């Protein structure tokens, strides 16, 4: 199975404040991210804590932070904070 749903177990967790800060920083740093999130994800709900996953991209040291929910699937929409800068569904 080569889908990006592999390695689905979380690596750690973070508070809502930590999650919101990371996503805000990534949106500020990456020109297209805000538009991508607006098109592909719905805003996150009011969880106190969020899972964080290791990025599955080879060679990328990043972690995946929840940015919201995928618009058309029941999945968390996550953004890598590392060098690959990809988005995934978890
Ligand atoms: Zn990555």
PDB file of the backbone (N, CA, C, O) and the ligand in Angstrom, with CONECT records:
HET     ZN  A 101       1
ATOM      1  N   UNK A   1       0.853  -1.189   0.000  1.00  0.00           N
ATOM      2  CA  UNK A   1       0.000   0.000   0.000  1.00  0.00           C
ATOM      3  C   UNK A   1       0.883   1.231   0.000  1.00  0.00           C
ATOM      4  O   UNK A   1       1.721   1.403   0.885  1.00  0.00           O
ATOM      5  N   UNK A   2       0.696   2.084  -0.988  1.00  0.00           N
ATOM      6  CA  UNK A   2       1.579   3.237  -1.105  1.00  0.00           C
ATOM      7  C   UNK A   2       0.870   4.545  -0.803  1.00  0.00           C
ATOM      8  O   UNK A   2       1.414   5.615  -1.075  1.00  0.00           O
ATOM      9  N   UNK A   3      -0.323   4.483  -0.252  1.00  0.00           N
ATOM     10  CA  UNK A   3      -1.033   5.732   0.033  1.00  0.00           C
ATOM     11  C   UNK A   3      -0.355   6.483   1.174  1.00  0.00           C
ATOM     12  O   UNK A   3       0.471   5.933   1.901  1.00  0.00           O
ATOM     13  N   UNK A   4      -0.720   7.733   1.310  1.00  0.00           N
ATOM     14  CA  UNK A   4      -0.102   8.535   2.358  1.00  0.00           C
ATOM     15  C   UNK A   4      -0.773   8.342   3.715  1.00  0.00           C
ATOM     16  O   UNK A   4      -0.560   9.133   4.634  1.00  0.00           O
ATOM     17  N   UNK A   5      -1.578   7.297   3.838  1.00  0.00           N
ATOM     18  CA  UNK A   5      -2.202   7.008   5.123  1.00  0.00           C
ATOM     19  C   UNK A   5      -1.361   6.015   5.915  1.00  0.00           C
ATOM     20  O   UNK A   5      -1.714   5.659   7.039  1.00  0.00           O
ATOM     21  N   UNK A   6      -0.256   5.569   5.339  1.00  0.00           N
ATOM     22  CA  UNK A   6       0.627   4.650   6.036  1.00  0.00           C
ATOM     23  C   UNK A   6       1.220   5.276   7.281  1.00  0.00           C
ATOM     24  O   UNK A   6       1.206   6.497   7.436  1.00  0.00           O
ATOM     25  N   UNK A   7       1.736   4.452   8.160  1.00  0.00           N
ATOM     26  CA  UNK A   7       2.323   4.917   9.416  1.00  0.00           C
ATOM     27  C   UNK A   7       1.391   5.872  10.123  1.00  0.00           C
ATOM     28  O   UNK A   7       1.716   7.036  10.356  1.00  0.00           O
ATOM     29  N   UNK A   8       0.252   5.366  10.451  1.00  0.00           N
ATOM     30  CA  UNK A   8      -0.824   6.209  10.941  1.00  0.00           C
ATOM     31  C   UNK A   8      -0.767   6.462  12.435  1.00  0.00           C
ATOM     32  O   UNK A   8      -1.574   7.227  12.964  1.00  0.00           O
ATOM     33  N   UNK A   9       0.157   5.844  13.112  1.00  0.00           N
ATOM     34  CA  UNK A   9       0.202   6.029  14.554  1.00  0.00           C
ATOM     35  C   UNK A   9       0.866   7.363  14.900  1.00  0.00           C
ATOM     36  O   UNK A   9       1.830   7.770  14.252  1.00  0.00           O
ATOM     37  N   UNK A  10       0.344   8.034  15.920  1.00  0.00           N
ATOM     38  CA  UNK A  10       0.901   9.339  16.272  1.00  0.00           C
ATOM     39  C   UNK A  10       2.288   9.238  16.881  1.00  0.00           C
ATOM     40  O   UNK A  10       2.657   8.205  17.439  1.00  0.00           O
ATOM     41  N   UNK A  11       3.035  10.289  16.772  1.00  0.00           N
ATOM     42  CA  UNK A  11       4.383  10.374  17.322  1.00  0.00           C
ATOM     43  C   UNK A  11       4.345  11.045  18.694  1.00  0.00           C
ATOM     44  O   UNK A  11       5.032  10.613  19.619  1.00  0.00           O
ATOM     45  N   UNK A  12       3.552  12.090  18.822  1.00  0.00           N
ATOM     46  CA  UNK A  12       3.417  12.789  20.093  1.00  0.00           C
ATOM     47  C   UNK A  12       2.115  13.580  20.022  1.00  0.00           C
ATOM     48  O   UNK A  12       1.304  13.368  19.120  1.00  0.00           O
ATOM     49  N   UNK A  13       1.917  14.480  20.958  1.00  0.00           N
ATOM     50  CA  UNK A  13       0.743  15.345  20.902  1.00  0.00           C
ATOM     51  C   UNK A  13       1.147  16.752  21.305  1.00  0.00           C
ATOM     52  O   UNK A  13       2.231  16.974  21.846  1.00  0.00           O
ATOM     53  N   UNK A  14       0.268  17.687  21.035  1.00  0.00           N
ATOM     54  CA  UNK A  14       0.548  19.079  21.376  1.00  0.00           C
ATOM     55  C   UNK A  14      -0.762  19.744  21.791  1.00  0.00           C
ATOM     56  O   UNK A  14      -1.847  19.268  21.456  1.00  0.00           O
ATOM     57  N   UNK A  15      -0.645  20.841  22.518  1.00  0.00           N
ATOM     58  CA  UNK A  15      -1.840  21.566  22.951  1.00  0.00           C
ATOM     59  C   UNK A  15      -2.426  22.350  21.783  1.00  0.00           C
ATOM     60  O   UNK A  15      -1.768  22.557  20.764  1.00  0.00           O
ATOM     61  N   UNK A  16      -3.647  22.774  21.944  1.00  0.00           N
ATOM     62  CA  UNK A  16      -4.275  23.612  20.919  1.00  0.00           C
ATOM     63  C   UNK A  16      -3.458  24.882  20.667  1.00  0.00           C
ATOM     64  O   UNK A  16      -3.321  25.316  19.523  1.00  0.00           O
ATOM     65  N   UNK A  17      -2.918  25.473  21.734  1.00  0.00           N
ATOM     66  CA  UNK A  17      -2.121  26.692  21.566  1.00  0.00           C
ATOM     67  C   UNK A  17      -0.863  26.415  20.744  1.00  0.00           C
ATOM     68  O   UNK A  17      -0.486  27.211  19.884  1.00  0.00           O
ATOM     69  N   UNK A  18      -0.213  25.270  21.017  1.00  0.00           N
ATOM     70  CA  UNK A  18       0.992  24.914  20.264  1.00  0.00           C
ATOM     71  C   UNK A  18       0.649  24.661  18.801  1.00  0.00           C
ATOM     72  O   UNK A  18       1.329  25.139  17.894  1.00  0.00           O
ATOM     73  N   UNK A  19      -0.421  23.899  18.594  1.00  0.00           N
ATOM     74  CA  UNK A  19      -0.844  23.584  17.227  1.00  0.00           C
ATOM     75  C   UNK A  19      -1.158  24.861  16.451  1.00  0.00           C
ATOM     76  O   UNK A  19      -0.696  25.044  15.325  1.00  0.00           O
ATOM     77  N   UNK A  20      -1.946  25.740  17.064  1.00  0.00           N
ATOM     78  CA  UNK A  20      -2.346  26.968  16.376  1.00  0.00           C
ATOM     79  C   UNK A  20      -1.138  27.838  16.045  1.00  0.00           C
ATOM     80  O   UNK A  20      -1.096  28.479  14.995  1.00  0.00           O
ATOM     81  N   UNK A  21      -0.160  27.855  16.943  1.00  0.00           N
ATOM     82  CA  UNK A  21       1.035  28.672  16.713  1.00  0.00           C
ATOM     83  C   UNK A  21       1.847  28.132  15.541  1.00  0.00           C
ATOM     84  O   UNK A  21       2.333  28.900  14.711  1.00  0.00           O
ATOM     85  N   UNK A  22       1.993  26.807  15.476  1.00  0.00           N
ATOM     86  CA  UNK A  22       2.766  26.211  14.378  1.00  0.00           C
ATOM     87  C   UNK A  22       2.075  26.474  13.046  1.00  0.00           C
ATOM     88  O   UNK A  22       2.714  26.890  12.080  1.00  0.00           O
ATOM     89  N   UNK A  23       0.786  26.233  12.999  1.00  0.00           N
ATOM     90  CA  UNK A  23       0.070  26.433  11.739  1.00  0.00           C
ATOM     91  C   UNK A  23       0.114  27.907  11.318  1.00  0.00           C
ATOM     92  O   UNK A  23       0.275  28.214  10.137  1.00  0.00           O
ATOM     93  N   UNK A  24      -0.029  28.807  12.279  1.00  0.00           N
ATOM     94  CA  UNK A  24       0.036  30.234  11.948  1.00  0.00           C
ATOM     95  C   UNK A  24       1.403  30.599  11.375  1.00  0.00           C
ATOM     96  O   UNK A  24       1.506  31.394  10.440  1.00  0.00           O
ATOM     97  N   UNK A  25       2.462  30.000  11.957  1.00  0.00           N
ATOM     98  CA  UNK A  25       3.809  30.286  11.460  1.00  0.00           C
ATOM     99  C   UNK A  25       3.992  29.730  10.048  1.00  0.00           C
ATOM    100  O   UNK A  25       4.556  30.394   9.178  1.00  0.00           O
ATOM    101  N   UNK A  26       3.509  28.504   9.830  1.00  0.00           N
ATOM    102  CA  UNK A  26       3.675  27.896   8.505  1.00  0.00           C
ATOM    103  C   UNK A  26       2.888  28.664   7.448  1.00  0.00           C
ATOM    104  O   UNK A  26       3.366  28.852   6.330  1.00  0.00           O
ATOM    105  N   UNK A  27       1.682  29.108   7.801  1.00  0.00           N
ATOM    106  CA  UNK A  27       0.887  29.892   6.853  1.00  0.00           C
ATOM    107  C   UNK A  27       1.606  31.200   6.507  1.00  0.00           C
ATOM    108  O   UNK A  27       1.572  31.659   5.365  1.00  0.00           O
ATOM    109  N   UNK A  28       2.260  31.792   7.522  1.00  0.00           N
ATOM    110  CA  UNK A  28       2.983  33.044   7.278  1.00  0.00           C
ATOM    111  C   UNK A  28       4.206  32.816   6.392  1.00  0.00           C
ATOM    112  O   UNK A  28       4.568  33.678   5.591  1.00  0.00           O
ATOM    113  N   UNK A  29       4.849  31.637   6.542  1.00  0.00           N
ATOM    114  CA  UNK A  29       6.085  31.359   5.817  1.00  0.00           C
ATOM    115  C   UNK A  29       5.840  30.878   4.388  1.00  0.00           C
ATOM    116  O   UNK A  29       6.658  31.121   3.500  1.00  0.00           O
ATOM    117  N   UNK A  30       4.731  30.205   4.168  1.00  0.00           N
ATOM    118  CA  UNK A  30       4.509  29.538   2.884  1.00  0.00           C
ATOM    119  C   UNK A  30       3.406  30.248   2.130  1.00  0.00           C
ATOM    120  O   UNK A  30       2.260  30.315   2.575  1.00  0.00           O
ATOM    121  N   UNK A  31       3.772  30.767   0.998  1.00  0.00           N
ATOM    122  CA  UNK A  31       2.900  31.632   0.227  1.00  0.00           C
ATOM    123  C   UNK A  31       1.557  30.994  -0.103  1.00  0.00           C
ATOM    124  O   UNK A  31       0.521  31.652  -0.016  1.00  0.00           O
ATOM    125  N   UNK A  32       1.566  29.727  -0.480  1.00  0.00           N
ATOM    126  CA  UNK A  32       0.344  29.111  -0.997  1.00  0.00           C
ATOM    127  C   UNK A  32      -0.463  28.351   0.057  1.00  0.00           C
ATOM    128  O   UNK A  32      -1.552  27.854  -0.230  1.00  0.00           O
ATOM    129  N   UNK A  33       0.064  28.264   1.252  1.00  0.00           N
ATOM    130  CA  UNK A  33      -0.554  27.366   2.220  1.00  0.00           C
ATOM    131  C   UNK A  33      -1.957  27.821   2.632  1.00  0.00           C
ATOM    132  O   UNK A  33      -2.863  26.995   2.749  1.00  0.00           O
ATOM    133  N   UNK A  34      -2.139  29.100   2.849  1.00  0.00           N
ATOM    134  CA  UNK A  34      -3.454  29.581   3.269  1.00  0.00           C
ATOM    135  C   UNK A  34      -4.517  29.239   2.232  1.00  0.00           C
ATOM    136  O   UNK A  34      -5.618  28.810   2.579  1.00  0.00           O
ATOM    137  N   UNK A  35      -4.182  29.431   0.958  1.00  0.00           N
ATOM    138  CA  UNK A  35      -5.137  29.129  -0.111  1.00  0.00           C
ATOM    139  C   UNK A  35      -5.394  27.629  -0.198  1.00  0.00           C
ATOM    140  O   UNK A  35      -6.525  27.196  -0.420  1.00  0.00           O
ATOM    141  N   UNK A  36      -4.334  26.840  -0.020  1.00  0.00           N
ATOM    142  CA  UNK A  36      -4.496  25.386  -0.050  1.00  0.00           C
ATOM    143  C   UNK A  36      -5.418  24.922   1.066  1.00  0.00           C
ATOM    144  O   UNK A  36      -6.314  24.108   0.842  1.00  0.00           O
ATOM    145  N   UNK A  37      -5.198  25.435   2.256  1.00  0.00           N
ATOM    146  CA  UNK A  37      -6.036  25.038   3.384  1.00  0.00           C
ATOM    147  C   UNK A  37      -7.481  25.462   3.160  1.00  0.00           C
ATOM    148  O   UNK A  37      -8.411  24.716   3.466  1.00  0.00           O
ATOM    149  N   UNK A  38      -7.662  26.654   2.628  1.00  0.00           N
ATOM    150  CA  UNK A  38      -9.018  27.145   2.394  1.00  0.00           C
ATOM    151  C   UNK A  38      -9.759  26.273   1.392  1.00  0.00           C
ATOM    152  O   UNK A  38     -10.972  26.088   1.488  1.00  0.00           O
ATOM    153  N   UNK A  39      -9.006  25.736   0.419  1.00  0.00           N
ATOM    154  CA  UNK A  39      -9.623  24.945  -0.634  1.00  0.00           C
ATOM    155  C   UNK A  39      -9.845  23.495  -0.213  1.00  0.00           C
ATOM    156  O   UNK A  39     -10.828  22.876  -0.623  1.00  0.00           O
ATOM    157  N   UNK A  40      -8.949  22.952   0.596  1.00  0.00           N
ATOM    158  CA  UNK A  40      -8.948  21.511   0.830  1.00  0.00           C
ATOM    159  C   UNK A  40      -9.345  21.101   2.236  1.00  0.00           C
ATOM    160  O   UNK A  40      -9.594  19.920   2.479  1.00  0.00           O
ATOM    161  N   UNK A  41      -9.411  22.038   3.163  1.00  0.00           N
ATOM    162  CA  UNK A  41      -9.664  21.653   4.551  1.00  0.00           C
ATOM    163  C   UNK A  41     -10.688  22.577   5.187  1.00  0.00           C
ATOM    164  O   UNK A  41     -10.861  23.726   4.780  1.00  0.00           O
ATOM    165  N   UNK A  42     -11.354  22.046   6.188  1.00  0.00           N
ATOM    166  CA  UNK A  42     -12.232  22.863   7.011  1.00  0.00           C
ATOM    167  C   UNK A  42     -11.511  23.144   8.325  1.00  0.00           C
ATOM    168  O   UNK A  42     -10.662  22.355   8.737  1.00  0.00           O
ATOM    169  N   UNK A  43     -11.829  24.241   8.983  1.00  0.00           N
ATOM    170  CA  UNK A  43     -11.080  24.618  10.191  1.00  0.00           C
ATOM    171  C   UNK A  43     -11.201  23.558  11.285  1.00  0.00           C
ATOM    172  O   UNK A  43     -12.195  22.835  11.353  1.00  0.00           O
ATOM    173  N   UNK A  44     -10.195  23.476  12.128  1.00  0.00           N
ATOM    174  CA  UNK A  44     -10.225  22.501  13.220  1.00  0.00           C
ATOM    175  C   UNK A  44     -11.293  22.856  14.251  1.00  0.00           C
ATOM    176  O   UNK A  44     -11.709  24.009  14.368  1.00  0.00           O
ATOM    177  N   UNK A  45     -11.722  21.851  14.987  1.00  0.00           N
ATOM    178  CA  UNK A  45     -12.681  22.105  16.056  1.00  0.00           C
ATOM    179  C   UNK A  45     -11.927  22.362  17.368  1.00  0.00           C
ATOM    180  O   UNK A  45     -10.714  22.572  17.369  1.00  0.00           O
ATOM    181  N   UNK A  46     -12.644  22.342  18.444  1.00  0.00           N
ATOM    182  CA  UNK A  46     -12.057  22.793  19.706  1.00  0.00           C
ATOM    183  C   UNK A  46     -11.488  21.647  20.531  1.00  0.00           C
ATOM    184  O   UNK A  46     -11.951  21.396  21.644  1.00  0.00           O
ATOM    185  N   UNK A  47     -10.509  20.962  20.007  1.00  0.00           N
ATOM    186  CA  UNK A  47      -9.817  19.954  20.802  1.00  0.00           C
ATOM    187  C   UNK A  47      -8.809  20.631  21.720  1.00  0.00           C
ATOM    188  O   UNK A  47      -8.222  21.654  21.366  1.00  0.00           O
ATOM    189  N   UNK A  48      -8.613  20.053  22.898  1.00  0.00           N
ATOM    190  CA  UNK A  48      -7.583  20.597  23.789  1.00  0.00           C
ATOM    191  C   UNK A  48      -6.195  20.122  23.385  1.00  0.00           C
ATOM    192  O   UNK A  48      -5.207  20.841  23.533  1.00  0.00           O
ATOM    193  N   UNK A  49      -6.139  18.893  22.872  1.00  0.00           N
ATOM    194  CA  UNK A  49      -4.846  18.371  22.423  1.00  0.00           C
ATOM    195  C   UNK A  49      -5.006  17.756  21.041  1.00  0.00           C
ATOM    196  O   UNK A  49      -6.080  17.291  20.661  1.00  0.00           O
ATOM    197  N   UNK A  50      -3.903  17.769  20.304  1.00  0.00           N
ATOM    198  CA  UNK A  50      -3.899  17.249  18.934  1.00  0.00           C
ATOM    199  C   UNK A  50      -2.734  16.287  18.770  1.00  0.00           C
ATOM    200  O   UNK A  50      -1.665  16.472  19.351  1.00  0.00           O
ATOM    201  N   UNK A  51      -2.965  15.255  17.966  1.00  0.00           N
ATOM    202  CA  UNK A  51      -1.864  14.356  17.652  1.00  0.00           C
ATOM    203  C   UNK A  51      -0.882  15.031  16.714  1.00  0.00           C
ATOM    204  O   UNK A  51      -1.240  15.905  15.924  1.00  0.00           O
ATOM    205  N   UNK A  52       0.358  14.604  16.823  1.00  0.00           N
ATOM    206  CA  UNK A  52       1.426  15.031  15.921  1.00  0.00           C
ATOM    207  C   UNK A  52       2.057  13.770  15.362  1.00  0.00           C
ATOM    208  O   UNK A  52       2.343  12.832  16.105  1.00  0.00           O
ATOM    209  N   UNK A  53       2.275  13.745  14.044  1.00  0.00           N
ATOM    210  CA  UNK A  53       2.881  12.574  13.405  1.00  0.00           C
ATOM    211  C   UNK A  53       4.243  12.938  12.827  1.00  0.00           C
ATOM    212  O   UNK A  53       4.519  14.102  12.534  1.00  0.00           O
ATOM    213  N   UNK A  54       5.081  11.930  12.669  1.00  0.00           N
ATOM    214  CA  UNK A  54       6.343  12.133  11.951  1.00  0.00           C
ATOM    215  C   UNK A  54       6.055  12.184  10.459  1.00  0.00           C
ATOM    216  O   UNK A  54       5.217  11.441   9.947  1.00  0.00           O
ATOM    217  N   UNK A  55       6.749  13.055   9.783  1.00  0.00           N
ATOM    218  CA  UNK A  55       6.569  13.153   8.339  1.00  0.00           C
ATOM    219  C   UNK A  55       7.068  11.880   7.664  1.00  0.00           C
ATOM    220  O   UNK A  55       8.171  11.420   7.961  1.00  0.00           O
ATOM    221  N   UNK A  56       6.268  11.296   6.751  1.00  0.00           N
ATOM    222  CA  UNK A  56       6.683  10.060   6.076  1.00  0.00           C
ATOM    223  C   UNK A  56       7.599  10.292   4.879  1.00  0.00           C
ATOM    224  O   UNK A  56       8.079   9.328   4.283  1.00  0.00           O
ATOM    225  N   UNK A  57       7.848  11.537   4.517  1.00  0.00           N
ATOM    226  CA  UNK A  57       8.704  11.805   3.364  1.00  0.00           C
ATOM    227  C   UNK A  57      10.148  11.422   3.678  1.00  0.00           C
ATOM    228  O   UNK A  57      10.691  11.794   4.719  1.00  0.00           O
ATOM    229  N   UNK A  58      10.747  10.685   2.775  1.00  0.00           N
ATOM    230  CA  UNK A  58      12.118  10.227   2.986  1.00  0.00           C
ATOM    231  C   UNK A  58      13.066  11.420   3.121  1.00  0.00           C
ATOM    232  O   UNK A  58      13.094  12.303   2.264  1.00  0.00           O
ATOM    233  N   UNK A  59      13.829  11.433   4.194  1.00  0.00           N
ATOM    234  CA  UNK A  59      14.811  12.483   4.386  1.00  0.00           C
ATOM    235  C   UNK A  59      14.278  13.746   5.017  1.00  0.00           C
ATOM    236  O   UNK A  59      15.045  14.663   5.310  1.00  0.00           O
ATOM    237  N   UNK A  60      12.986  13.811   5.229  1.00  0.00           N
ATOM    238  CA  UNK A  60      12.405  15.003   5.834  1.00  0.00           C
ATOM    239  C   UNK A  60      12.315  14.811   7.343  1.00  0.00           C
ATOM    240  O   UNK A  60      11.761  13.814   7.805  1.00  0.00           O
ATOM    241  N   UNK A  61      12.850  15.749   8.116  1.00  0.00           N
ATOM    242  CA  UNK A  61      12.827  15.606   9.576  1.00  0.00           C
ATOM    243  C   UNK A  61      11.575  16.201  10.214  1.00  0.00           C
ATOM    244  O   UNK A  61      11.492  16.312  11.438  1.00  0.00           O
ATOM    245  N   UNK A  62      10.612  16.579   9.397  1.00  0.00           N
ATOM    246  CA  UNK A  62       9.472  17.342   9.898  1.00  0.00           C
ATOM    247  C   UNK A  62       8.471  16.539  10.698  1.00  0.00           C
ATOM    248  O   UNK A  62       8.501  15.309  10.725  1.00  0.00           O
ATOM    249  N   UNK A  63       7.593  17.265  11.343  1.00  0.00           N
ATOM    250  CA  UNK A  63       6.451  16.696  12.035  1.00  0.00           C
ATOM    251  C   UNK A  63       5.180  17.237  11.378  1.00  0.00           C
ATOM    252  O   UNK A  63       5.159  18.331  10.815  1.00  0.00           O
ATOM    253  N   UNK A  64       4.131  16.432  11.473  1.00  0.00           N
ATOM    254  CA  UNK A  64       2.858  16.788  10.843  1.00  0.00           C
ATOM    255  C   UNK A  64       1.906  17.358  11.891  1.00  0.00           C
ATOM    256  O   UNK A  64       1.604  16.706  12.890  1.00  0.00           O
ATOM    257  N   UNK A  65       1.444  18.563  11.654  1.00  0.00           N
ATOM    258  CA  UNK A  65       0.554  19.253  12.590  1.00  0.00           C
ATOM    259  C   UNK A  65      -0.831  19.406  11.970  1.00  0.00           C
ATOM    260  O   UNK A  65      -0.962  19.693  10.780  1.00  0.00           O
ATOM    261  N   UNK A  66      -1.843  19.213  12.776  1.00  0.00           N
ATOM    262  CA  UNK A  66      -3.214  19.315  12.275  1.00  0.00           C
ATOM    263  C   UNK A  66      -3.535  20.761  11.890  1.00  0.00           C
ATOM    264  O   UNK A  66      -3.305  21.698  12.655  1.00  0.00           O
ATOM    265  N   UNK A  67      -4.074  20.907  10.682  1.00  0.00           N
ATOM    266  CA  UNK A  67      -4.482  22.235  10.218  1.00  0.00           C
ATOM    267  C   UNK A  67      -5.998  22.320  10.091  1.00  0.00           C
ATOM    268  O   UNK A  67      -6.547  23.403   9.888  1.00  0.00           O
ATOM    269  N   UNK A  68      -6.670  21.185  10.210  1.00  0.00           N
ATOM    270  CA  UNK A  68      -8.116  21.167  10.064  1.00  0.00           C
ATOM    271  C   UNK A  68      -8.547  19.777   9.654  1.00  0.00           C
ATOM    272  O   UNK A  68      -7.856  18.794   9.921  1.00  0.00           O
ATOM    273  N   UNK A  69      -9.689  19.703   9.005  1.00  0.00           N
ATOM    274  CA  UNK A  69     -10.199  18.418   8.538  1.00  0.00           C
ATOM    275  C   UNK A  69     -10.338  18.452   7.024  1.00  0.00           C
ATOM    276  O   UNK A  69     -10.677  19.479   6.436  1.00  0.00           O
ATOM    277  N   UNK A  70     -10.071  17.309   6.405  1.00  0.00           N
ATOM    278  CA  UNK A  70     -10.204  17.227   4.962  1.00  0.00           C
ATOM    279  C   UNK A  70     -11.655  17.464   4.567  1.00  0.00           C
ATOM    280  O   UNK A  70     -12.573  16.940   5.197  1.00  0.00           O
ATOM    281  N   UNK A  71     -11.852  18.245   3.537  1.00  0.00           N
ATOM    282  CA  UNK A  71     -13.200  18.664   3.168  1.00  0.00           C
ATOM    283  C   UNK A  71     -14.091  17.497   2.767  1.00  0.00           C
ATOM    284  O   UNK A  71     -15.279  17.486   3.089  1.00  0.00           O
ATOM    285  N   UNK A  72     -13.534  16.520   2.073  1.00  0.00           N
ATOM    286  CA  UNK A  72     -14.375  15.466   1.521  1.00  0.00           C
ATOM    287  C   UNK A  72     -14.136  14.099   2.148  1.00  0.00           C
ATOM    288  O   UNK A  72     -14.758  13.121   1.736  1.00  0.00           O
ATOM    289  N   UNK A  73     -13.267  14.012   3.114  1.00  0.00           N
ATOM    290  CA  UNK A  73     -12.987  12.725   3.744  1.00  0.00           C
ATOM    291  C   UNK A  73     -12.972  12.911   5.249  1.00  0.00           C
ATOM    292  O   UNK A  73     -12.736  14.006   5.759  1.00  0.00           O
ATOM    293  N   UNK A  74     -13.225  11.830   5.937  1.00  0.00           N
ATOM    294  CA  UNK A  74     -13.183  11.900   7.394  1.00  0.00           C
ATOM    295  C   UNK A  74     -11.750  11.689   7.853  1.00  0.00           C
ATOM    296  O   UNK A  74     -11.388  10.615   8.334  1.00  0.00           O
ATOM    297  N   UNK A  75     -10.958  12.709   7.700  1.00  0.00           N
ATOM    298  CA  UNK A  75      -9.551  12.607   8.047  1.00  0.00           C
ATOM    299  C   UNK A  75      -9.061  13.966   8.531  1.00  0.00           C
ATOM    300  O   UNK A  75      -9.604  15.011   8.173  1.00  0.00           O
ATOM    301  N   UNK A  76      -8.028  13.920   9.346  1.00  0.00           N
ATOM    302  CA  UNK A  76      -7.391  15.157   9.779  1.00  0.00           C
ATOM    303  C   UNK A  76      -6.430  15.606   8.679  1.00  0.00           C
ATOM    304  O   UNK A  76      -5.669  14.806   8.135  1.00  0.00           O
ATOM    305  N   UNK A  77      -6.481  16.875   8.371  1.00  0.00           N
ATOM    306  CA  UNK A  77      -5.614  17.451   7.344  1.00  0.00           C
ATOM    307  C   UNK A  77      -4.378  18.008   8.054  1.00  0.00           C
ATOM    308  O   UNK A  77      -4.484  18.914   8.880  1.00  0.00           O
ATOM    309  N   UNK A  78      -3.215  17.462   7.726  1.00  0.00           N
ATOM    310  CA  UNK A  78      -2.010  17.846   8.450  1.00  0.00           C
ATOM    311  C   UNK A  78      -0.980  18.459   7.504  1.00  0.00           C
ATOM    312  O   UNK A  78      -0.952  18.176   6.307  1.00  0.00           O
ATOM    313  N   UNK A  79      -0.136  19.308   8.087  1.00  0.00           N
ATOM    314  CA  UNK A  79       0.889  20.010   7.331  1.00  0.00           C
ATOM    315  C   UNK A  79       2.246  19.680   7.931  1.00  0.00           C
ATOM    316  O   UNK A  79       2.427  19.722   9.148  1.00  0.00           O
ATOM    317  N   UNK A  80       3.199  19.351   7.064  1.00  0.00           N
ATOM    318  CA  UNK A  80       4.564  19.080   7.520  1.00  0.00           C
ATOM    319  C   UNK A  80       5.272  20.397   7.830  1.00  0.00           C
ATOM    320  O   UNK A  80       5.210  21.344   7.046  1.00  0.00           O
ATOM    321  N   UNK A  81       5.950  20.446   8.991  1.00  0.00           N
ATOM    322  CA  UNK A  81       6.711  21.659   9.324  1.00  0.00           C
ATOM    323  C   UNK A  81       8.172  21.540   8.898  1.00  0.00           C
ATOM    324  O   UNK A  81       8.986  22.402   9.229  1.00  0.00           O
ATOM    325  N   UNK A  82       8.503  20.495   8.178  1.00  0.00           N
ATOM    326  CA  UNK A  82       9.893  20.265   7.772  1.00  0.00           C
ATOM    327  C   UNK A  82      10.159  20.695   6.343  1.00  0.00           C
ATOM    328  O   UNK A  82       9.448  21.526   5.779  1.00  0.00           O
ATOM    329  N   UNK A  83      11.204  20.105   5.771  1.00  0.00           N
ATOM    330  CA  UNK A  83      11.699  20.567   4.486  1.00  0.00           C
ATOM    331  C   UNK A  83      10.809  20.184   3.302  1.00  0.00           C
ATOM    332  O   UNK A  83      10.836  20.857   2.272  1.00  0.00           O
ATOM    333  N   UNK A  84      10.025  19.118   3.434  1.00  0.00           N
ATOM    334  CA  UNK A  84       9.205  18.722   2.284  1.00  0.00           C
ATOM    335  C   UNK A  84       7.984  19.615   2.139  1.00  0.00           C
ATOM    336  O   UNK A  84       7.481  19.802   1.031  1.00  0.00           O
ATOM    337  N   UNK A  85       7.499  20.172   3.252  1.00  0.00           N
ATOM    338  CA  UNK A  85       6.395  21.141   3.245  1.00  0.00           C
ATOM    339  C   UNK A  85       5.127  20.579   2.616  1.00  0.00           C
ATOM    340  O   UNK A  85       4.318  21.331   2.073  1.00  0.00           O
ATOM    341  N   UNK A  86       4.947  19.262   2.684  1.00  0.00           N
ATOM    342  CA  UNK A  86       3.764  18.661   2.075  1.00  0.00           C
ATOM    343  C   UNK A  86       2.595  18.632   3.062  1.00  0.00           C
ATOM    344  O   UNK A  86       2.758  18.842   4.264  1.00  0.00           O
ATOM    345  N   UNK A  87       1.426  18.366   2.513  1.00  0.00           N
ATOM    346  CA  UNK A  87       0.257  18.141   3.350  1.00  0.00           C
ATOM    347  C   UNK A  87      -0.159  16.687   3.207  1.00  0.00           C
ATOM    348  O   UNK A  87       0.071  16.059   2.173  1.00  0.00           O
ATOM    349  N   UNK A  88      -0.781  16.157   4.271  1.00  0.00           N
ATOM    350  CA  UNK A  88      -1.210  14.767   4.272  1.00  0.00           C
ATOM    351  C   UNK A  88      -2.553  14.660   4.958  1.00  0.00           C
ATOM    352  O   UNK A  88      -3.022  15.601   5.598  1.00  0.00           O
ATOM    353  N   UNK A  89      -3.166  13.492   4.814  1.00  0.00           N
ATOM    354  CA  UNK A  89      -4.377  13.183   5.575  1.00  0.00           C
ATOM    355  C   UNK A  89      -4.026  12.140   6.621  1.00  0.00           C
ATOM    356  O   UNK A  89      -3.288  11.192   6.355  1.00  0.00           O
ATOM    357  N   UNK A  90      -4.570  12.333   7.815  1.00  0.00           N
ATOM    358  CA  UNK A  90      -4.313  11.372   8.881  1.00  0.00           C
ATOM    359  C   UNK A  90      -5.623  10.944   9.527  1.00  0.00           C
ATOM    360  O   UNK A  90      -5.619  10.132  10.453  1.00  0.00           O
TER     361      UNK A  90
HETATM  362 ZN    ZN A 101       7.994  16.584   5.594  1.00  0.00          ZN
END
